[in-house]
Amino acid sequence: MMQTTIRGESALAAGEKDAEGAGQPGEAGATGLEESSGVLPPLGEFDPADPSFELFDPCTELPKKHLQAAGLGEQIEDSERKSGFSFCAFENLEGSTGSVIGLTSSRQAFKSSTKQSSSLSDGGGRRMPVVQIESEMFGDMFCTVGVSTSRGILKVSHSGDQFEDDYQTKCSKAEEILNNFY
């Protein structure tokens, strides 16, 4: 299977002018005819060994207005960025008080043991499975769901209301946020 990588830049034909936010439909900041939020990279496979691969960083590439529209409030701790990994955490604007939402991107592919919970479409005709990712470290304190994009794995974690929400409710809330981005 051929894998393509989109880096957030597009070639211009002779005589074309660069437009603010121009890029491939579905890219961060992209505009285009396809139905896409323009916030996240297109869904799809990625090849982290490709020299042109560029990991999507949800902590720096998602505009604040899109974070708020998805139900995320203020960032509650410093972002963590390492080679092949990015993480940031936010207050939840929707409903339950004290709940935390985490955004992670990673170049590490899903384990074969991950469980598909649904699928997601990015409006450009691409569909990818949304999977629940079990955490050995946090158990059922958070539910994390993720999807493969052309710029790495994007994960959303949700703590839920720690006194009322069961694990499946946390997963539903995390999946809803992921869907809100697309």
Buried (B, 14 or more C-beta within 10 A) or exposed (E): EEEEBBBBEBEEEEEEEEEEEBBBBBBBEBBBEBEBBBBBBBBBBBBBEEEEBBBBBBBEBBEEEBBEBBBBEEBEEEBEBEEEBBBBBBBBBBEBEEBBBBBBBBBEEBEEEBEEBBEBEBBBEBEBBBBBBBEEEEEEBBBBBBBBBBBBBBBBBBBBBEEEBEBEBBBBBBBBBBBBBB
